[in-house]
Each structure stands twice: as structure tokens, then as C-alpha cells.
Amino acid sequence: MNNNNNHDNTVDIINNNTQRSQQFAAQQNLANQTTLITQGFCGVNNNIEKAILA
């Protein structure tokens, strides 16, 4: 019985770590996408400013 309980706890810990890893990866992916979008807008704004100044 105790052995089974230890096994269940280990599985729970592995599953929890997997979920945390997946959540972190998703958050990192979102952060990267946000950075790319922001950089994209900066590039567009820069080109607009150049066009206005020209």
C-alpha cells in the first residue's frame, strides 16, 4: 500500500513538473511573439517617420 502511494506521488510530481514546463514554454512563446510584434511596429513607425521626413 505504501509502495503504491509513493508511486502515485512520484507520478503526480512528474505530471506537475510537466504542466509547469508546458506553462512556462507557453508564456515564453507569448513573450517572444509580443516582442516580435513590438519590434514590427517599431520598424513600421520608423519607416513612416522616414517617409514623412523625406
mmCIF file as gemmi writes it, N, C-alpha and C atoms, coordinates in Angstrom:
data_model
loop_
_atom_site.group_PDB
_atom_site.id
_atom_site.type_symbol
_atom_site.label_atom_id
_atom_site.label_alt_id
_atom_site.label_comp_id
_atom_site.label_asym_id
_atom_site.label_entity_id
_atom_site.label_seq_id
_atom_site.pdbx_PDB_ins_code
_atom_site.Cartn_x
_atom_site.Cartn_y
_atom_site.Cartn_z
_atom_site.occupancy
_atom_site.B_iso_or_equiv
_atom_site.pdbx_formal_charge
_atom_site.auth_seq_id
_atom_site.auth_asym_id
_atom_site.pdbx_PDB_model_num
ATOM 1 N N . MET Axp A 1 ? 0.837 -1.2 0 1 0 ? 1 A 1
ATOM 2 C CA . MET Axp A 1 ? 0 0 0 1 0 ? 1 A 1
ATOM 3 C C . MET Axp A 1 ? 0.877 1.257 0 1 0 ? 1 A 1
ATOM 4 N N . ASN Axp A 2 ? 1.855 1.259 0.88 1 0 ? 2 A 1
ATOM 5 C CA . ASN Axp A 2 ? 2.76 2.403 0.962 1 0 ? 2 A 1
ATOM 6 C C . ASN Axp A 2 ? 3.544 2.576 -0.338 1 0 ? 2 A 1
ATOM 7 N N . ASN Axp A 3 ? 3.934 1.455 -0.916 1 0 ? 3 A 1
ATOM 8 C CA . ASN Axp A 3 ? 4.672 1.477 -2.177 1 0 ? 3 A 1
ATOM 9 C C . ASN Axp A 3 ? 3.834 2.106 -3.286 1 0 ? 3 A 1
ATOM 10 N N . ASN Axp A 4 ? 2.568 1.734 -3.326 1 0 ? 4 A 1
ATOM 11 C CA . ASN Axp A 4 ? 1.646 2.305 -4.318 1 0 ? 4 A 1
ATOM 12 C C . ASN Axp A 4 ? 1.51 3.803 -4.13 1 0 ? 4 A 1
ATOM 13 N N . ASN Axp A 5 ? 1.414 4.201 -2.896 1 0 ? 5 A 1
ATOM 14 C CA . ASN Axp A 5 ? 1.256 5.62 -2.574 1 0 ? 5 A 1
ATOM 15 C C . ASN Axp A 5 ? 2.478 6.413 -3.03 1 0 ? 5 A 1
ATOM 16 N N . ASN Axp A 6 ? 3.658 5.865 -2.81 1 0 ? 6 A 1
ATOM 17 C CA . ASN Axp A 6 ? 4.888 6.52 -3.264 1 0 ? 6 A 1
ATOM 18 C C . ASN Axp A 6 ? 4.897 6.65 -4.782 1 0 ? 6 A 1
ATOM 19 N N . HIS Axp A 7 ? 4.449 5.59 -5.439 1 0 ? 7 A 1
ATOM 20 C CA . HIS Axp A 7 ? 4.396 5.61 -6.91 1 0 ? 7 A 1
ATOM 21 C C . HIS Axp A 7 ? 3.44 6.701 -7.382 1 0 ? 7 A 1
ATOM 22 N N . ASP Axp A 8 ? 2.261 6.782 -6.762 1 0 ? 8 A 1
ATOM 23 C CA . ASP Axp A 8 ? 1.275 7.801 -7.136 1 0 ? 8 A 1
ATOM 24 C C . ASP Axp A 8 ? 1.842 9.201 -6.931 1 0 ? 8 A 1
ATOM 25 N N . ASN Axp A 9 ? 2.541 9.399 -5.813 1 0 ? 9 A 1
ATOM 26 C CA . ASN Axp A 9 ? 3.127 10.715 -5.533 1 0 ? 9 A 1
ATOM 27 C C . ASN Axp A 9 ? 4.172 11.086 -6.577 1 0 ? 9 A 1
ATOM 28 N N . THR Axp A 10 ? 4.972 10.106 -6.969 1 0 ? 10 A 1
ATOM 29 C CA . THR Axp A 10 ? 6.001 10.353 -7.989 1 0 ? 10 A 1
ATOM 30 C C . THR Axp A 10 ? 5.355 10.73 -9.311 1 0 ? 10 A 1
ATOM 31 N N . VAL Axp A 11 ? 4.306 10.02 -9.682 1 0 ? 11 A 1
ATOM 32 C CA . VAL Axp A 11 ? 3.588 10.323 -10.931 1 0 ? 11 A 1
ATOM 33 C C . VAL Axp A 11 ? 2.995 11.724 -10.857 1 0 ? 11 A 1
ATOM 34 N N . ASP Axp A 12 ? 2.421 12.074 -9.706 1 0 ? 12 A 1
ATOM 35 C CA . ASP Axp A 12 ? 1.849 13.417 -9.529 1 0 ? 12 A 1
ATOM 36 C C . ASP Axp A 12 ? 2.92 14.492 -9.693 1 0 ? 12 A 1
ATOM 37 N N . ILE Axp A 13 ? 4.088 14.246 -9.114 1 0 ? 13 A 1
ATOM 38 C CA . ILE Axp A 13 ? 5.185 15.221 -9.199 1 0 ? 13 A 1
ATOM 39 C C . ILE Axp A 13 ? 5.645 15.371 -10.648 1 0 ? 13 A 1
ATOM 40 N N . ILE Axp A 14 ? 5.783 14.258 -11.352 1 0 ? 14 A 1
ATOM 41 C CA . ILE Axp A 14 ? 6.202 14.301 -12.764 1 0 ? 14 A 1
ATOM 42 C C . ILE Axp A 14 ? 5.166 15.051 -13.593 1 0 ? 14 A 1
ATOM 43 N N . ASN Axp A 15 ? 3.89 14.749 -13.38 1 0 ? 15 A 1
ATOM 44 C CA . ASN Axp A 15 ? 2.823 15.423 -14.128 1 0 ? 15 A 1
ATOM 45 C C . ASN Axp A 15 ? 2.816 16.916 -13.831 1 0 ? 15 A 1
ATOM 46 N N . ASN Axp A 16 ? 3.008 17.258 -12.56 1 0 ? 16 A 1
ATOM 47 C CA . ASN Axp A 16 ? 3.017 18.659 -12.152 1 0 ? 16 A 1
ATOM 48 C C . ASN Axp A 16 ? 4.179 19.398 -12.803 1 0 ? 16 A 1
ATOM 49 N N . ASN Axp A 17 ? 5.347 18.77 -12.804 1 0 ? 17 A 1
ATOM 50 C CA . ASN Axp A 17 ? 6.521 19.382 -13.428 1 0 ? 17 A 1
ATOM 51 C C . ASN Axp A 17 ? 6.32 19.542 -14.93 1 0 ? 17 A 1
ATOM 52 N N . THR Axp A 18 ? 5.679 18.543 -15.545 1 0 ? 18 A 1
ATOM 53 C CA . THR Axp A 18 ? 5.404 18.618 -16.986 1 0 ? 18 A 1
ATOM 54 C C . THR Axp A 18 ? 4.475 19.786 -17.28 1 0 ? 18 A 1
ATOM 55 N N . GLN Axp A 19 ? 3.432 19.933 -16.47 1 0 ? 19 A 1
ATOM 56 C CA . GLN Axp A 19 ? 2.486 21.037 -16.657 1 0 ? 19 A 1
ATOM 57 C C . GLN Axp A 19 ? 3.174 22.382 -16.47 1 0 ? 19 A 1
ATOM 58 N N . ARG Axp A 20 ? 4.033 22.455 -15.459 1 0 ? 20 A 1
ATOM 59 C CA . ARG Axp A 20 ? 4.76 23.714 -15.221 1 0 ? 20 A 1
ATOM 60 C C . ARG Axp A 20 ? 5.668 24.04 -16.393 1 0 ? 20 A 1
ATOM 61 N N . SER Axp A 21 ? 6.342 23.02 -16.911 1 0 ? 21 A 1
ATOM 62 C CA . SER Axp A 21 ? 7.244 23.218 -18.055 1 0 ? 21 A 1
ATOM 63 C C . SER Axp A 21 ? 6.463 23.69 -19.278 1 0 ? 21 A 1
ATOM 64 N N . GLN Axp A 22 ? 5.308 23.065 -19.508 1 0 ? 22 A 1
ATOM 65 C CA . GLN Axp A 22 ? 4.48 23.444 -20.66 1 0 ? 22 A 1
ATOM 66 C C . GLN Axp A 22 ? 3.949 24.861 -20.49 1 0 ? 22 A 1
ATOM 67 N N . GLN Axp A 23 ? 3.566 25.197 -19.263 1 0 ? 23 A 1
ATOM 68 C CA . GLN Axp A 23 ? 3.053 26.539 -18.993 1 0 ? 23 A 1
ATOM 69 C C . GLN Axp A 23 ? 4.149 27.581 -19.2 1 0 ? 23 A 1
ATOM 70 N N . PHE Axp A 24 ? 5.35 27.259 -18.72 1 0 ? 24 A 1
ATOM 71 C CA . PHE Axp A 24 ? 6.475 28.186 -18.894 1 0 ? 24 A 1
ATOM 72 C C . PHE Axp A 24 ? 6.791 28.372 -20.376 1 0 ? 24 A 1
ATOM 73 N N . ALA Axp A 25 ? 6.775 27.269 -21.121 1 0 ? 25 A 1
ATOM 74 C CA . ALA Axp A 25 ? 7.064 27.335 -22.558 1 0 ? 25 A 1
ATOM 75 C C . ALA Axp A 25 ? 6.026 28.199 -23.265 1 0 ? 25 A 1
ATOM 76 N N . ALA Axp A 26 ? 4.768 28.046 -22.879 1 0 ? 26 A 1
ATOM 77 C CA . ALA Axp A 26 ? 3.694 28.836 -23.493 1 0 ? 26 A 1
ATOM 78 C C . ALA Axp A 26 ? 3.873 30.322 -23.17 1 0 ? 26 A 1
ATOM 79 N N . GLN Axp A 27 ? 4.226 30.623 -21.921 1 0 ? 27 A 1
ATOM 80 C CA . GLN Axp A 27 ? 4.431 32.023 -21.529 1 0 ? 27 A 1
ATOM 81 C C . GLN Axp A 27 ? 5.627 32.622 -22.26 1 0 ? 27 A 1
ATOM 82 N N . GLN Axp A 28 ? 6.681 31.827 -22.399 1 0 ? 28 A 1
ATOM 83 C CA . GLN Axp A 28 ? 7.884 32.297 -23.096 1 0 ? 28 A 1
ATOM 84 C C . GLN Axp A 28 ? 7.572 32.541 -24.567 1 0 ? 28 A 1
ATOM 85 N N . ASN Axp A 29 ? 6.783 31.643 -25.16 1 0 ? 29 A 1
ATOM 86 C CA . ASN Axp A 29 ? 6.379 31.781 -26.56 1 0 ? 29 A 1
ATOM 87 C C . ASN Axp A 29 ? 5.575 33.061 -26.758 1 0 ? 29 A 1
ATOM 88 N N . LEU Axp A 30 ? 4.652 33.318 -25.83 1 0 ? 30 A 1
ATOM 89 C CA . LEU Axp A 30 ? 3.829 34.529 -25.902 1 0 ? 30 A 1
ATOM 90 C C . LEU Axp A 30 ? 4.699 35.774 -25.767 1 0 ? 30 A 1
ATOM 91 N N . ALA Axp A 31 ? 5.654 35.72 -24.847 1 0 ? 31 A 1
ATOM 92 C CA . ALA Axp A 31 ? 6.568 36.858 -24.66 1 0 ? 31 A 1
ATOM 93 C C . ALA Axp A 31 ? 7.376 37.108 -25.929 1 0 ? 31 A 1
ATOM 94 N N . ASN Axp A 32 ? 7.84 36.04 -26.558 1 0 ? 32 A 1
ATOM 95 C CA . ASN Axp A 32 ? 8.611 36.173 -27.8 1 0 ? 32 A 1
ATOM 96 C C . ASN Axp A 32 ? 7.763 36.77 -28.915 1 0 ? 32 A 1
ATOM 97 N N . GLN Axp A 33 ? 6.513 36.315 -29.009 1 0 ? 33 A 1
ATOM 98 C CA . GLN Axp A 33 ? 5.611 36.836 -30.041 1 0 ? 33 A 1
ATOM 99 C C . GLN Axp A 33 ? 5.344 38.316 -29.807 1 0 ? 33 A 1
ATOM 100 N N . THR Axp A 34 ? 5.146 38.682 -28.536 1 0 ? 34 A 1
ATOM 101 C CA . THR Axp A 34 ? 4.889 40.087 -28.186 1 0 ? 34 A 1
ATOM 102 C C . THR Axp A 34 ? 6.082 40.95 -28.562 1 0 ? 34 A 1
ATOM 103 N N . THR Axp A 35 ? 7.274 40.44 -28.296 1 0 ? 35 A 1
ATOM 104 C CA . THR Axp A 35 ? 8.5 41.174 -28.653 1 0 ? 35 A 1
ATOM 105 C C . THR Axp A 35 ? 8.584 41.373 -30.158 1 0 ? 35 A 1
ATOM 106 N N . LEU Axp A 36 ? 8.29 40.314 -30.919 1 0 ? 36 A 1
ATOM 107 C CA . LEU Axp A 36 ? 8.354 40.409 -32.383 1 0 ? 36 A 1
ATOM 108 C C . LEU Axp A 36 ? 7.333 41.407 -32.912 1 0 ? 36 A 1
ATOM 109 N N . ILE Axp A 37 ? 6.122 41.383 -32.344 1 0 ? 37 A 1
ATOM 110 C CA . ILE Axp A 37 ? 5.075 42.322 -32.778 1 0 ? 37 A 1
ATOM 111 C C . ILE Axp A 37 ? 5.511 43.754 -32.477 1 0 ? 37 A 1
ATOM 112 N N . THR Axp A 38 ? 6.054 43.967 -31.267 1 0 ? 38 A 1
ATOM 113 C CA . THR Axp A 38 ? 6.514 45.306 -30.869 1 0 ? 38 A 1
ATOM 114 C C . THR Axp A 38 ? 7.626 45.789 -31.79 1 0 ? 38 A 1
ATOM 115 N N . GLN Axp A 39 ? 8.576 44.899 -32.085 1 0 ? 39 A 1
ATOM 116 C CA . GLN Axp A 39 ? 9.672 45.262 -32.992 1 0 ? 39 A 1
ATOM 117 C C . GLN Axp A 39 ? 9.126 45.582 -34.381 1 0 ? 39 A 1
ATOM 118 N N . GLY Axp A 40 ? 8.11 44.83 -34.782 1 0 ? 40 A 1
ATOM 119 C CA . GLY Axp A 40 ? 7.485 45.073 -36.084 1 0 ? 40 A 1
ATOM 120 C C . GLY Axp A 40 ? 6.873 46.457 -36.156 1 0 ? 40 A 1
ATOM 121 N N . PHE Axp A 41 ? 6.16 46.85 -35.101 1 0 ? 41 A 1
ATOM 122 C CA . PHE Axp A 41 ? 5.553 48.184 -35.068 1 0 ? 41 A 1
ATOM 123 C C . PHE Axp A 41 ? 6.623 49.268 -35.061 1 0 ? 41 A 1
ATOM 124 N N . CYS Axp A 42 ? 7.703 49.025 -34.333 1 0 ? 42 A 1
ATOM 125 C CA . CYS Axp A 42 ? 8.803 49.998 -34.309 1 0 ? 42 A 1
ATOM 126 C C . CYS Axp A 42 ? 9.357 50.188 -35.712 1 0 ? 42 A 1
ATOM 127 N N . GLY Axp A 43 ? 9.519 49.081 -36.429 1 0 ? 43 A 1
ATOM 128 C CA . GLY Axp A 43 ? 10.015 49.159 -37.798 1 0 ? 43 A 1
ATOM 129 C C . GLY Axp A 43 ? 9.067 49.929 -38.698 1 0 ? 43 A 1
ATOM 130 N N . VAL Axp A 44 ? 7.77 49.682 -38.562 1 0 ? 44 A 1
ATOM 131 C CA . VAL Axp A 44 ? 6.757 50.373 -39.371 1 0 ? 44 A 1
ATOM 132 C C . VAL Axp A 44 ? 6.776 51.86 -39.048 1 0 ? 44 A 1
ATOM 133 N N . ASN Axp A 45 ? 6.79 52.187 -37.752 1 0 ? 45 A 1
ATOM 134 C CA . ASN Axp A 45 ? 6.806 53.598 -37.342 1 0 ? 45 A 1
ATOM 135 C C . ASN Axp A 45 ? 8.056 54.304 -37.853 1 0 ? 45 A 1
ATOM 136 N N . ASN Axp A 46 ? 9.171 53.612 -37.808 1 0 ? 46 A 1
ATOM 137 C CA . ASN Axp A 46 ? 10.43 54.177 -38.286 1 0 ? 46 A 1
ATOM 138 C C . ASN Axp A 46 ? 10.339 54.495 -39.775 1 0 ? 46 A 1
ATOM 139 N N . ASN Axp A 47 ? 9.749 53.573 -40.534 1 0 ? 47 A 1
ATOM 140 C CA . ASN Axp A 47 ? 9.602 53.788 -41.981 1 0 ? 47 A 1
ATOM 141 C C . ASN Axp A 47 ? 8.646 54.934 -42.272 1 0 ? 47 A 1
ATOM 142 N N . ILE Axp A 48 ? 7.581 55.049 -41.48 1 0 ? 48 A 1
ATOM 143 C CA . ILE Axp A 48 ? 6.622 56.153 -41.664 1 0 ? 48 A 1
ATOM 144 C C . ILE Axp A 48 ? 7.314 57.49 -41.399 1 0 ? 48 A 1
ATOM 145 N N . GLU Axp A 49 ? 8.1 57.533 -40.31 1 0 ? 49 A 1
ATOM 146 C CA . GLU Axp A 49 ? 8.823 58.771 -39.983 1 0 ? 49 A 1
ATOM 147 C C . GLU Axp A 49 ? 9.788 59.15 -41.109 1 0 ? 49 A 1
ATOM 148 N N . LYS Axp A 50 ? 10.485 58.169 -41.649 1 0 ? 50 A 1
ATOM 149 C CA . LYS Axp A 50 ? 11.423 58.432 -42.755 1 0 ? 50 A 1
ATOM 150 C C . LYS Axp A 50 ? 10.664 58.982 -43.964 1 0 ? 50 A 1
ATOM 151 N N . ALA Axp A 51 ? 9.496 58.401 -44.235 1 0 ? 51 A 1
ATOM 152 C CA . ALA Axp A 51 ? 8.697 58.842 -45.387 1 0 ? 51 A 1
ATOM 153 C C . ALA Axp A 51 ? 8.213 60.277 -45.177 1 0 ? 51 A 1
ATOM 154 N N . ILE Axp A 52 ? 7.8 60.602 -43.946 1 0 ? 52 A 1
ATOM 155 C CA . ILE Axp A 52 ? 7.312 61.959 -43.655 1 0 ? 52 A 1
ATOM 156 C C . ILE Axp A 52 ? 8.459 62.965 -43.785 1 0 ? 52 A 1
ATOM 157 N N . LEU Axp A 53 ? 9.62 62.593 -43.225 1 0 ? 53 A 1
ATOM 158 C CA . LEU Axp A 53 ? 10.775 63.496 -43.263 1 0 ? 53 A 1
ATOM 159 C C . LEU Axp A 53 ? 11.305 63.668 -44.684 1 0 ? 53 A 1
ATOM 160 N N . ALA Axp A 54 ? 11.142 62.643 -45.5 1 0 ? 54 A 1
ATOM 161 C CA . ALA Axp A 54 ? 11.625 62.724 -46.882 1 0 ? 54 A 1
ATOM 162 C C . ALA Axp A 54 ? 10.744 63.695 -47.656 1 0 ? 54 A 1
